[in-house]
Amino acid sequence: MDERKLLTLWIEASRHTELEATLPALIDLLKDYLPLSVVHLYDVSRDRSGLFLINSWQPTRNLESLHQLINLPPPSLNLLHRWLLKNEVCVSNAIDEIYEPLAMLASKKEGHADYFAPLKLGSGAYAIFYLRISHEVFAGAELALLATAMRPLTVMIDNDQRLREIQRLRAAAEADRESLLVRLGKTSLSSETIIGVDGGLRAVMQRVAQVAPTNASALILGETGSGKEVIARAIHERSHRHDGPFIRVNCGALPSELIDSELFGHEKGSFTGASNARRGWFERADGGTLFLDEIGELPLAAQVRLLRVLQDGVLQRVGSENQIEVDVRVIAATHRDLPRMVQSGEFREDLWYRLAVFPIILPALHERIEDIEALAQYFIERAARRLGVPTPPLHRQEIRQLSDYSWPGNIRELGAVLERAVILGHGRYLDLDAALGVQLLNPVKNSHRASPEINEKTTVESLDIIISAHLKHALTQTYGKVDGPGGAAKLLSLNPNTLRGKLRRYRIDPAKYRHR
C-alpha cells in the first residue's frame, strides 16, 4: 500500500468520531487495490445474543447505516464466538466446519472471494469486517493490504462507540436535569427561541398549535439540522403536559444490544453488568413527552416492543414479568424516507401509521430565506454571550452572502458558521469569508465523501415522496375539495393558491379523489 494513502487513512480515522464519516475513506482506499463488490460491518452483541449488520456498501449504492439483526441459531453463535476468540482472518477458500456461521454470510455466487476479519475493540466487544471481491482468490499482497487497513478501521469503530456512549450518558444527564427542574417548579434551561413564526415556519407553527393540546402522536420530518427538536419542544410546552418532563432519545445512538434496557429499563441481575435496577426512558418520561429522534434507525425487533407500549401504555423491564403502566406522549422525528423503508420492510407499517397520526414537515433552511437575517442575528448574539465579547454588527452584504449559500447542514450549520465568524473577528466584526471558507462556498467533490449538492438532492427527493403522500391523504379526507370549508387547504392550514401550486408541482389531480 502507498504509505501516503495509509497516512491519509490514519488521519481520517483520528480526525472524525463518527463511523459514517470515516468508513467511506477506508472503502475508497480499498477500491484502488481491490475489485470490491460488497462491504459489510457487523457488530457482535456484548452478551453474545446476536449479530447486527451495522453498515453496508455496494458500488451501486452509497454507504448505508442499517442496524439489522441477523438471526443465527445458538449453535451457530457459539461457533462464531469460538472463531472470534481465535482472532484469525478467514477467506472463502478457508471456510471449514467451524466457520459455518461465516459461510451463511458469505457469497453463494461463483467467481467471488470473501474475506472475514475479527476486530477486537477497546471495550472488549467484537466487530466483524466482511468484503467480497469479484475474483476467486485473494493474492498475498491483497491480504497484506487488508491486514494493514484493519488497524485504523478498529480505531474508527472504537471512536464511534465512545462517541455514542458519551451521547447516551449526556442524554441521561439531561433527562435527570429536566426531571429535577420540573420537580423544583423551575423553567427548563433547554427551551429555545423559535425564529420564523411569522415567516418560513408559519405553516409549521399552525400545525404545532393544532396538535399540541391533544394527546396524539406527532411525526416531524425534515433534513438533518433543520430544528426538529425545537419543534418537538414547542409541542410539549404548548400541551397540558408542559409541567411534565421532556426527554429526548437519539435512537441512532443507542447500542443495538442495549435498546430494550435503555427504552424500557431492566431489573438487577437481568444480564451481565446489570448490577442495579434501572428505569428506562419511558418511565422517566411518565406524565410528559418522549421525543424519539432518528426513529428510522430503530431495529425491527425494538419497533415491535415500541408499538406495544404505544398501543397499550404498558411496558415490561428487561428481566421482569411485571407490567408497568406509563402515561407518555411520543413525538418521533427522522430525516429518512420512512414510506420507502416501510415498502422495503425496514420499518413496520403498523408503527408508521401509529406514529404518523399528525405529520409535520419542516422546510430546509434554503426554503426559508426570509428567516436568514433574524436567525443570523440570534446566533451572533448567542455566540457573543457565550464567548464574553461584544456583539459584532451584521451588515447587508453579509446577509446577502448568507442568503446565497445553500446551507446543506441547515440551521445547525448556520449557527456553527456564525459562532466561528464571531471568534475569528474577536467580537469586533464578523469574519464571514474565513468562517465559510472557499471550500464550503464551492464544494469540491472527492472520493471520500459525497458532495453537499448530492446529499441535498437525495434528501429533497425523499421529502418529496412524503409531501406528495401527505397531500394525497388530505385530498382523500376531503374527497378532492381544495378550497372553502372542509377543503384540503383548511385542513393543511395552507393558502388555497399555495396548495394548488403544490398540487401542480407534484402533478396531483384533485378530481381523482372526488368520487372516492
C-alpha positions as CSV (number, residue, x, y, z in Angstrom):
1,M,0.0,0.0,0.0
2,D,1.2,3.5,-0.8
3,E,2.4,4.9,2.5
4,R,0.9,8.3,1.7
5,K,-2.6,6.7,1.3
6,L,-2.1,4.8,4.5
7,L,-1.2,8.0,6.3
8,T,-4.3,9.7,4.9
9,L,-6.4,6.8,6.2
10,W,-4.9,7.2,9.7
11,I,-5.6,10.9,9.6
12,E,-9.3,10.3,8.7
13,A,-9.5,7.7,11.5
14,S,-8.2,10.2,14.0
15,R,-10.0,13.3,12.7
16,H,-13.6,12.1,12.9
17,T,-15.5,10.4,15.7
18,E,-18.5,9.1,13.6
19,L,-18.0,5.9,11.7
20,E,-20.2,7.1,8.8
21,A,-17.7,9.9,8.3
22,T,-14.6,7.7,8.3
23,L,-15.6,4.4,6.7
24,P,-16.0,5.8,3.2
25,A,-12.4,6.8,3.3
26,L,-11.4,3.2,4.0
27,I,-13.6,1.9,1.2
28,D,-12.3,4.4,-1.3
29,L,-8.7,3.3,-0.4
30,L,-9.5,-0.4,-0.8
31,K,-11.3,0.3,-4.2
32,D,-8.0,1.5,-5.6
33,Y,-6.5,-2.0,-5.0
34,L,-9.4,-4.5,-4.9
35,P,-12.4,-5.1,-7.2
36,L,-14.9,-4.6,-4.3
37,S,-18.5,-5.8,-4.8
38,V,-19.8,-5.8,-1.2
39,V,-18.6,-4.4,2.1
40,H,-20.4,-5.2,5.4
41,L,-19.6,-4.3,9.0
42,Y,-21.1,-6.4,11.7
43,D,-21.4,-5.8,15.5
44,V,-21.4,-8.7,17.9
45,S,-23.5,-8.0,20.9
46,R,-21.7,-7.9,24.2
47,D,-23.9,-10.6,25.8
48,R,-23.3,-12.9,22.8
49,S,-27.1,-12.9,22.0
50,G,-27.0,-11.7,18.4
51,L,-25.2,-10.4,15.4
52,F,-26.1,-7.0,13.9
53,L,-25.4,-5.7,10.4
54,I,-24.3,-2.1,11.1
55,N,-23.1,-0.8,7.7
56,S,-23.4,-2.0,4.1
57,W,-21.8,-0.7,0.9
58,Q,-22.1,-1.7,-2.7
59,P,-20.8,0.0,-5.9
60,T,-24.3,0.9,-7.0
61,R,-25.3,2.4,-3.5
62,N,-23.8,4.8,-1.1
63,L,-22.8,3.6,2.4
64,E,-26.0,2.6,4.4
65,S,-26.4,2.6,8.1
66,L,-28.8,-0.4,8.9
67,H,-28.5,-1.8,12.4
68,Q,-30.3,-5.0,11.3
69,L,-30.4,-8.1,13.5
70,I,-29.0,-11.2,11.8
71,N,-30.8,-14.2,13.3
72,L,-28.4,-17.1,14.0
73,P,-29.3,-20.2,15.9
74,P,-27.5,-20.6,19.3
75,P,-25.1,-23.3,18.0
76,S,-24.0,-21.0,15.1
77,L,-23.5,-18.2,17.6
78,N,-21.3,-20.4,19.7
79,L,-19.2,-21.4,16.7
80,L,-18.9,-17.7,15.8
81,H,-17.5,-16.8,19.2
82,R,-15.0,-19.6,19.1
83,W,-13.7,-18.2,15.8
84,L,-13.6,-14.6,17.2
85,L,-11.5,-15.8,20.2
86,K,-9.0,-17.3,17.8
87,N,-8.6,-13.9,16.2
88,E,-7.9,-15.4,12.8
89,V,-8.8,-14.0,9.4
90,C,-11.0,-16.2,7.3
91,V,-11.1,-16.2,3.5
92,S,-13.6,-18.0,1.3
93,N,-11.4,-21.0,0.4
94,A,-10.6,-21.5,4.1
95,I,-14.2,-21.8,5.4
96,D,-14.5,-25.2,7.1
97,E,-17.0,-26.6,9.5
98,I,-16.1,-24.4,12.5
99,Y,-16.8,-21.3,10.3
100,E,-20.3,-22.4,9.4
101,P,-21.8,-19.0,10.6
102,L,-19.5,-17.2,8.3
103,A,-20.4,-19.5,5.4
104,M,-24.0,-18.4,6.0
105,L,-23.0,-14.7,5.5
106,A,-20.6,-15.4,2.5
107,S,-21.3,-15.1,-1.2
108,K,-23.1,-18.0,-2.8
109,K,-22.1,-16.9,-6.3
110,E,-19.2,-18.3,-8.3
111,G,-16.3,-16.0,-9.3
112,H,-16.3,-14.2,-6.0
113,A,-14.0,-14.4,-3.0
114,D,-15.0,-13.5,0.6
115,Y,-12.9,-12.1,3.4
116,F,-13.8,-12.0,7.1
117,A,-11.7,-10.2,9.8
118,P,-12.5,-10.3,13.5
119,L,-11.9,-6.9,15.2
120,K,-11.4,-6.8,18.9
121,L,-12.4,-3.4,20.2
122,G,-11.2,-1.4,23.2
123,S,-14.4,-2.1,25.1
124,G,-13.7,-5.9,24.9
125,A,-16.5,-6.4,22.4
126,Y,-16.0,-7.6,18.8
127,A,-16.9,-6.5,15.3
128,I,-16.6,-8.4,12.0
129,F,-15.4,-6.8,8.8
130,Y,-16.6,-8.6,5.6
131,L,-15.8,-7.8,2.0
132,R,-16.4,-9.6,-1.3
133,I,-14.3,-9.1,-4.4
134,S,-15.1,-10.1,-7.9
135,H,-12.4,-12.7,-8.5
136,E,-12.0,-16.1,-6.9
137,V,-8.7,-15.9,-5.0
138,F,-7.1,-13.3,-2.7
139,A,-3.5,-12.7,-3.6
140,G,-0.9,-12.4,-0.8
141,A,-0.4,-8.7,-1.4
142,E,-4.1,-8.1,-1.1
143,L,-4.3,-10.0,2.2
144,A,-1.4,-7.9,3.5
145,L,-3.1,-4.7,2.4
146,L,-6.3,-5.7,4.3
147,A,-4.3,-6.7,7.4
148,T,-2.8,-3.2,7.4
149,A,-6.1,-1.5,6.9
150,M,-7.8,-3.3,9.7
151,R,-5.8,-1.4,12.4
152,P,-7.2,2.1,11.5
153,L,-10.7,0.5,11.0
154,T,-10.6,-0.7,14.6
155,V,-9.7,2.8,15.8
156,M,-12.6,4.2,13.7
157,I,-15.1,1.8,15.3
158,D,-13.7,2.5,18.8
159,N,-14.1,6.2,18.3
160,D,-17.6,5.8,17.1
161,Q,-18.6,3.7,20.1
162,R,-17.1,6.1,22.5
163,L,-19.0,9.0,21.0
164,R,-22.2,7.1,21.2
165,E,-21.6,6.2,24.8
166,I,-20.9,9.9,25.6
167,Q,-24.1,10.9,23.8
168,R,-26.0,8.3,25.8
169,L,-24.6,9.5,29.1
170,R,-25.2,13.1,28.2
171,A,-28.8,12.3,27.3
172,A,-29.3,10.6,30.6
173,A,-27.8,13.6,32.5
174,E,-30.0,16.0,30.6
175,A,-33.1,13.9,31.3
176,D,-32.3,13.8,35.0
177,R,-31.8,17.6,35.0
178,E,-35.1,18.1,33.2
179,S,-36.9,16.0,35.8
180,L,-35.2,17.8,38.7
181,L,-36.2,21.2,37.2
182,V,-39.8,20.1,36.8
183,R,-39.9,18.8,40.4
184,L,-38.5,22.1,41.7
185,G,-41.0,24.1,39.6
186,K,-38.3,25.8,37.6
187,T,-38.3,26.6,33.9
188,S,-36.2,24.2,31.8
189,L,-33.0,25.8,30.6
190,S,-33.2,23.9,27.3
191,S,-36.1,25.9,25.8
192,E,-35.0,27.5,22.6
193,T,-36.2,30.6,20.8
194,I,-38.3,29.8,17.7
195,I,-37.4,32.2,14.8
196,G,-39.6,32.3,11.8
197,V,-43.0,32.0,13.5
198,D,-44.3,34.7,11.2
199,G,-42.0,33.7,8.3
200,G,-40.8,30.4,7.0
201,L,-42.2,28.4,9.9
202,R,-45.7,30.0,9.9
203,A,-47.4,26.8,8.5
204,V,-45.4,24.6,10.8
205,M,-46.4,26.6,13.9
206,Q,-50.0,26.4,12.8
207,R,-49.7,22.7,12.8
208,V,-48.0,22.8,16.2
209,A,-50.9,24.8,17.6
210,Q,-53.4,22.3,16.2
211,V,-51.7,19.1,17.6
212,A,-50.2,20.4,20.9
213,P,-53.5,20.4,23.0
214,T,-54.2,16.8,22.1
215,N,-52.5,13.5,23.1
216,A,-51.9,12.5,19.5
217,S,-48.5,11.2,18.4
218,A,-46.7,13.5,16.1
219,L,-44.1,12.7,13.4
220,I,-41.6,15.5,12.5
221,L,-40.0,15.1,9.1
222,G,-37.1,17.2,7.9
223,E,-33.5,17.3,6.9
224,T,-30.7,16.9,9.4
225,G,-30.1,20.2,11.3
226,S,-33.5,21.7,10.4
227,G,-34.6,22.1,14.0
228,K,-36.8,19.0,14.7
229,E,-36.0,19.0,18.4
230,V,-37.0,22.7,18.7
231,I,-40.4,21.9,17.2
232,A,-40.9,18.9,19.4
233,R,-40.2,21.1,22.5
234,A,-42.7,23.6,21.2
235,I,-45.4,20.9,21.0
236,H,-44.6,19.8,24.6
237,E,-44.5,23.3,26.0
238,R,-47.9,24.2,24.5
239,S,-49.5,21.0,25.7
240,H,-51.2,20.2,29.1
241,R,-48.0,18.1,29.8
242,H,-45.8,21.2,29.9
243,D,-45.2,20.6,33.7
244,G,-44.0,17.1,33.0
245,P,-40.6,16.0,31.7
246,F,-39.5,16.4,28.1
247,I,-36.9,13.7,27.3
248,R,-35.0,13.3,24.0
249,V,-33.6,10.0,22.9
250,N,-31.4,9.6,19.9
251,C,-32.4,6.2,18.6
252,G,-29.4,6.1,16.3
253,A,-27.0,6.4,19.3
254,L,-28.5,3.5,21.2
255,P,-26.3,0.4,21.2
256,S,-28.3,-2.4,19.4
257,E,-27.9,-4.8,22.3
258,L,-29.0,-2.2,25.0
259,I,-32.0,-0.7,23.2
260,D,-34.6,-2.6,25.3
261,S,-32.7,-1.7,28.6
262,E,-32.5,2.0,27.5
263,L,-36.1,2.4,26.5
264,F,-37.9,0.1,28.9
265,G,-35.4,-0.3,31.8
266,H,-34.1,-3.5,33.4
267,E,-34.1,-5.3,36.7
268,K,-31.0,-6.1,38.8
269,G,-29.2,-9.2,37.5
270,S,-31.2,-9.4,34.3
271,F,-28.0,-9.6,32.3
272,T,-24.2,-9.3,32.7
273,G,-23.4,-5.9,34.0
274,A,-26.9,-5.1,35.4
275,S,-25.7,-4.5,38.9
276,N,-28.7,-2.3,39.8
277,A,-32.3,-1.9,38.6
278,R,-32.8,0.9,36.1
279,R,-35.7,2.9,34.9
280,G,-35.9,3.3,31.1
281,W,-36.7,6.4,29.1
282,F,-40.4,5.6,29.0
283,E,-40.6,5.5,32.8
284,R,-38.6,8.7,33.2
285,A,-40.9,10.5,30.7
286,D,-44.1,9.4,32.6
287,G,-46.6,12.3,32.7
288,G,-44.6,14.1,30.0
289,T,-43.3,13.8,26.4
290,L,-40.7,11.3,25.0
291,F,-39.0,12.6,21.8
292,L,-37.7,9.7,19.8
293,D,-35.2,11.4,17.4
294,E,-34.0,9.5,14.3
295,I,-36.8,6.9,14.8
296,G,-35.8,5.4,11.4
297,E,-32.6,4.0,13.0
298,L,-34.6,1.8,15.4
299,P,-34.2,-2.0,14.7
300,L,-37.2,-4.0,13.7
301,A,-37.2,-6.0,17.0
302,A,-37.3,-2.8,19.0
303,Q,-40.1,-1.5,16.8
304,V,-42.4,-4.3,17.8
305,R,-41.9,-3.6,21.5
306,L,-42.3,0.2,21.0
307,L,-45.6,-0.4,19.2
308,R,-47.0,-2.4,22.1
309,V,-46.2,0.5,24.5
310,L,-47.8,3.0,22.2
311,Q,-51.0,0.8,21.9
312,D,-51.4,-0.4,25.4
313,G,-49.5,2.1,27.6
314,V,-47.7,-0.7,29.4
315,L,-44.2,-2.0,29.4
316,Q,-42.0,-4.7,31.0
317,R,-38.5,-4.1,32.2
318,V,-35.8,-6.5,30.9
319,G,-35.8,-9.4,33.3
320,S,-39.2,-8.7,34.9
321,E,-42.6,-10.3,34.4
322,N,-44.4,-7.3,35.9
323,Q,-46.2,-4.8,33.7
324,I,-45.7,-1.1,34.4
325,E,-48.3,1.5,33.2
326,V,-46.9,4.7,31.7
327,D,-48.6,7.9,30.5
328,V,-46.3,9.2,27.8
329,R,-46.8,11.2,24.7
330,V,-44.5,10.2,21.9
331,I,-43.1,12.6,19.3
332,A,-40.9,11.0,16.7
333,A,-38.6,12.6,14.1
334,T,-36.5,11.5,11.2
335,H,-34.7,12.7,8.1
336,R,-35.1,9.3,6.5
337,D,-37.7,8.2,3.9
338,L,-40.0,6.2,6.2
339,P,-42.6,5.3,3.4
340,R,-39.8,3.8,1.3
341,M,-38.5,1.9,4.4
342,V,-42.0,0.5,5.0
343,Q,-42.1,-0.7,1.4
344,S,-38.7,-2.4,1.7
345,G,-39.6,-4.0,5.1
346,E,-37.0,-1.9,7.1
347,F,-39.8,-0.2,9.1
348,R,-43.0,-1.7,10.4
349,E,-46.1,-0.4,8.6
350,D,-48.3,-0.6,11.7
351,L,-45.7,1.5,13.7
352,W,-45.6,4.0,10.8
353,Y,-49.4,4.5,11.0
354,R,-49.2,4.8,14.8
355,L,-46.5,7.5,14.7
356,A,-47.7,9.4,11.7
357,V,-51.1,10.4,13.2
358,F,-50.1,14.0,12.7
359,P,-47.1,14.6,10.4
360,I,-45.2,17.9,10.4
361,I,-42.8,18.7,7.6
362,L,-40.0,21.1,8.4
363,P,-38.7,23.2,5.5
364,A,-34.9,23.2,4.8
365,L,-33.1,26.5,5.6
366,H,-32.7,27.3,1.8
367,E,-36.5,27.3,1.7
368,R,-36.7,29.9,4.5
369,I,-34.6,32.7,3.0
370,E,-36.8,35.3,4.7
371,D,-35.7,34.0,8.1
372,I,-31.9,34.2,7.5
373,E,-31.4,37.7,8.9
374,A,-33.3,37.0,12.1
375,L,-31.6,33.6,12.6
376,A,-28.2,35.1,12.0
377,Q,-28.8,37.9,14.5
378,Y,-29.9,35.4,17.1
379,F,-26.8,33.2,16.6
380,I,-24.4,36.1,16.6
381,E,-25.8,37.4,19.9
382,R,-25.8,34.0,21.5
383,A,-22.2,33.4,20.4
384,A,-21.1,36.8,21.8
385,R,-22.7,36.0,25.1
386,R,-21.0,32.6,25.3
387,L,-17.6,34.0,24.4
388,G,-17.9,37.1,26.6
389,V,-17.2,39.5,23.7
390,P,-19.2,42.5,22.2
391,T,-21.8,41.6,19.7
392,P,-20.4,42.4,16.2
393,P,-22.7,44.1,13.7
394,L,-24.5,42.2,10.9
395,H,-24.3,44.2,7.6
396,R,-26.5,43.9,4.4
397,Q,-23.6,42.5,2.4
398,E,-23.2,39.7,5.0
399,I,-26.9,38.9,4.9
400,R,-26.8,38.6,1.1
401,Q,-23.7,36.3,1.4
402,L,-25.6,34.1,3.9
403,S,-28.7,34.1,1.8
404,D,-26.7,33.0,-1.3
405,Y,-25.2,29.9,0.4
406,S,-27.2,26.6,0.1
407,W,-26.8,25.5,3.7
408,P,-26.7,21.7,3.3
409,G,-26.3,21.5,7.1
410,N,-29.3,23.7,7.7
411,I,-29.8,25.8,10.9
412,R,-27.2,23.8,12.8
413,E,-24.5,24.7,10.2
414,L,-25.6,28.4,10.2
415,G,-25.2,28.5,14.0
416,A,-21.7,26.9,13.8
417,V,-20.5,29.2,10.9
418,L,-21.7,32.4,12.7
419,E,-20.1,31.3,16.0
420,R,-16.8,30.7,14.1
421,A,-17.2,34.1,12.4
422,V,-17.5,35.8,15.8
423,I,-14.5,34.0,17.2
424,L,-12.4,34.9,14.1
425,G,-13.5,38.6,14.3
426,H,-12.7,38.8,18.0
427,G,-16.1,40.2,18.7
428,R,-15.3,43.4,16.7
429,Y,-16.6,42.2,13.3
430,L,-17.8,39.1,11.5
431,D,-15.1,37.3,9.6
432,L,-17.6,35.6,7.4
433,D,-15.3,34.8,4.5
434,A,-12.9,32.8,6.7
435,A,-15.8,31.2,8.6
436,L,-17.5,29.9,5.5
437,G,-14.3,29.1,3.6
438,V,-13.8,28.8,-0.1
439,Q,-14.2,25.0,0.1
440,L,-17.7,25.4,1.6
441,L,-18.9,28.1,-0.8
442,N,-17.7,26.0,-3.8
443,P,-17.9,22.4,-2.6
444,V,-15.4,20.1,-4.3
445,K,-16.4,16.5,-5.0
446,N,-13.9,14.0,-3.8
447,S,-13.7,10.3,-3.4
448,H,-14.1,10.3,0.4
449,R,-17.5,11.9,0.8
450,A,-20.5,12.8,-1.3
451,S,-20.8,16.5,-2.1
452,P,-23.4,18.7,-0.3
453,E,-25.2,19.0,-3.7
454,I,-25.6,15.2,-3.9
455,N,-26.7,14.9,-0.3
456,E,-29.2,17.8,-0.6
457,K,-30.7,16.3,-3.7
458,T,-31.1,12.9,-2.2
459,T,-32.8,14.4,0.9
460,V,-35.2,16.6,-1.1
461,E,-36.3,13.6,-3.3
462,S,-37.0,11.7,-0.1
463,L,-39.1,14.5,1.4
464,D,-40.9,15.0,-2.0
465,I,-42.3,11.4,-1.7
466,I,-43.5,12.1,1.9
467,I,-45.1,15.5,1.0
468,S,-46.8,14.0,-2.1
469,A,-48.3,11.2,0.0
470,H,-49.4,13.7,2.7
471,L,-51.2,15.9,0.1
472,K,-52.9,12.8,-1.4
473,H,-54.0,11.8,2.1
474,A,-55.5,15.3,2.7
475,L,-57.4,15.1,-0.7
476,T,-58.7,11.7,0.3
477,Q,-60.1,13.1,3.6
478,T,-61.8,16.0,1.8
479,Y,-62.9,14.0,-1.3
480,G,-60.9,16.2,-3.6
481,K,-62.2,19.5,-2.3
482,V,-59.3,22.1,-2.3
483,D,-60.9,25.4,-1.1
484,G,-63.6,26.5,1.3
485,P,-65.0,24.9,4.5
486,G,-64.0,21.3,4.7
487,G,-61.4,21.7,2.0
488,A,-57.8,20.4,1.9
489,A,-56.4,23.9,2.2
490,K,-58.1,24.5,5.5
491,L,-57.1,21.0,6.7
492,L,-53.5,21.7,5.9
493,S,-53.5,25.3,7.1
494,L,-52.4,26.5,3.7
495,N,-53.5,29.3,1.4
496,P,-55.6,27.7,-1.3
497,N,-53.4,29.2,-4.0
498,T,-50.3,27.8,-2.3
499,L,-51.9,24.4,-2.1
500,R,-52.9,24.5,-5.8
501,G,-49.2,25.4,-6.6
502,K,-48.0,22.3,-4.6
503,L,-50.6,20.1,-6.4
504,R,-49.3,21.3,-9.7
505,R,-45.7,20.7,-8.6
506,Y,-46.4,17.1,-7.6
507,R,-48.7,16.5,-10.5
508,I,-51.7,15.6,-8.3
509,D,-55.2,15.9,-9.8
510,P,-57.8,16.6,-7.1
511,A,-60.5,15.4,-9.5
512,K,-59.3,11.8,-9.0
513,Y,-60.3,12.0,-5.3
514,R,-63.9,13.4,-5.7
515,H,-65.8,10.2,-6.1
516,R,-63.9,8.0,-3.5
